[in-house]
Amino acid sequence: EVVKMLLDKGATINAMSEWEGTALHLAALKGHLEVVKMLLDKGATLDSTNGDAQTALHLATLVDKAQIVGLLLESGANLDLRTRDGMTALDIALKHNYQPVVKLLSSKIDMLREQVL
């Protein structure tokens, strides 16, 4: 409710902290699905990066939040973006053996490949 109130009062949705990123980054990292939905509905920039070149997709993957990963993918998150360490979201999921997230990301990659062919 606090987030909704702030947005309704005109808070800058894409305000950026140098290292933490935007509200979308923090909501994804903390696993707040409803806040992520609200921010996306209000026009949050999907693929903005924090100080470590991480997107909300990278952060949701890092904390194994499959529902948020799915929502970000449905919203058009870029799967090719790499963190400062050179990792994609799929690389992160594989490294931590987060199988539900690996499946989501792999399925989206396969779907995108089929569209290209």
PLY file of the C-alpha trace (Angstrom):
ply
format ascii 1.0
element vertex 117
property float x
property float y
property float z
element edge 116
property int vertex1
property int vertex2
end_header
0.00 0.00 0.00
2.88 2.37 0.71
4.27 1.86 -2.80
0.85 2.48 -4.34
0.41 5.64 -2.28
3.83 6.96 -3.30
3.16 6.24 -6.97
-0.27 7.85 -6.76
1.37 10.95 -5.24
3.77 11.20 -8.18
6.90 9.44 -6.94
9.49 9.02 -9.69
9.07 5.38 -10.65
12.53 4.99 -12.17
14.48 6.89 -9.51
17.89 5.24 -9.34
20.28 4.58 -6.49
23.78 4.06 -7.87
24.29 0.54 -6.51
20.84 -0.71 -5.50
19.08 0.38 -8.68
15.39 1.23 -8.95
12.31 0.27 -6.97
11.81 -2.54 -9.50
15.26 -3.92 -8.67
14.51 -3.90 -4.96
11.04 -5.41 -5.34
12.45 -8.22 -7.50
15.31 -8.85 -5.08
12.99 -8.96 -2.07
10.46 -11.18 -3.85
7.54 -8.73 -3.74
5.48 -10.01 -6.68
2.57 -7.59 -6.25
4.92 -4.61 -6.04
6.73 -5.78 -9.19
3.34 -6.01 -10.98
2.36 -2.55 -9.79
5.65 -1.00 -10.86
5.47 -2.60 -14.30
1.85 -1.46 -14.69
2.94 2.09 -13.86
5.70 2.01 -16.50
8.86 1.03 -14.64
11.81 0.57 -16.99
12.19 -3.18 -17.33
15.85 -3.53 -18.28
17.52 -0.73 -16.33
20.71 -1.82 -14.58
22.13 -1.18 -11.14
25.79 -0.54 -10.27
26.65 -4.19 -10.94
24.89 -4.10 -14.34
22.11 -6.30 -12.94
18.52 -6.00 -14.13
15.45 -6.93 -12.13
15.54 -10.25 -14.01
19.08 -10.96 -12.80
18.09 -10.17 -9.22
14.88 -12.21 -9.24
16.91 -15.10 -10.65
19.62 -14.66 -8.02
17.08 -15.11 -5.21
15.18 -17.93 -6.99
11.87 -16.09 -7.41
10.31 -18.04 -10.30
7.00 -16.13 -10.29
8.77 -12.81 -10.62
11.10 -14.20 -13.28
8.04 -15.40 -15.20
6.34 -12.01 -14.90
9.46 -10.18 -16.06
9.79 -12.54 -19.03
6.12 -12.03 -19.96
6.74 -8.29 -19.79
9.61 -8.56 -22.27
12.75 -8.62 -20.13
15.92 -8.90 -22.20
17.53 -12.33 -21.68
20.81 -11.33 -23.34
21.88 -8.66 -20.86
24.94 -9.52 -18.79
25.98 -8.44 -15.32
29.30 -6.77 -14.59
30.61 -10.34 -14.08
29.44 -11.31 -17.57
26.53 -13.50 -16.48
23.08 -13.74 -18.04
20.05 -14.62 -15.94
20.30 -18.19 -17.25
23.96 -18.38 -16.20
22.96 -17.32 -12.68
20.14 -19.87 -12.49
22.42 -22.66 -13.72
25.20 -21.69 -11.31
22.81 -21.97 -8.35
20.89 -24.96 -9.77
17.53 -23.15 -9.52
15.70 -25.64 -11.75
12.26 -23.95 -11.96
13.95 -20.70 -13.01
16.26 -22.56 -15.43
13.15 -24.08 -17.05
11.42 -20.71 -17.40
14.47 -19.02 -18.90
15.30 -21.94 -21.20
11.72 -22.12 -22.47
11.73 -18.40 -23.27
15.08 -18.70 -25.06
13.77 -21.65 -27.10
10.63 -19.71 -27.99
12.66 -16.71 -29.14
14.93 -18.95 -31.24
11.89 -20.48 -32.96
10.62 -17.00 -33.83
13.94 -16.19 -35.50
14.02 -19.39 -37.57
0 1
1 2
2 3
3 4
4 5
5 6
6 7
7 8
8 9
9 10
10 11
11 12
12 13
13 14
14 15
15 16
16 17
17 18
18 19
19 20
20 21
21 22
22 23
23 24
24 25
25 26
26 27
27 28
28 29
29 30
30 31
31 32
32 33
33 34
34 35
35 36
36 37
37 38
38 39
39 40
40 41
41 42
42 43
43 44
44 45
45 46
46 47
47 48
48 49
49 50
50 51
51 52
52 53
53 54
54 55
55 56
56 57
57 58
58 59
59 60
60 61
61 62
62 63
63 64
64 65
65 66
66 67
67 68
68 69
69 70
70 71
71 72
72 73
73 74
74 75
75 76
76 77
77 78
78 79
79 80
80 81
81 82
82 83
83 84
84 85
85 86
86 87
87 88
88 89
89 90
90 91
91 92
92 93
93 94
94 95
95 96
96 97
97 98
98 99
99 100
100 101
101 102
102 103
103 104
104 105
105 106
106 107
107 108
108 109
109 110
110 111
111 112
112 113
113 114
114 115
115 116
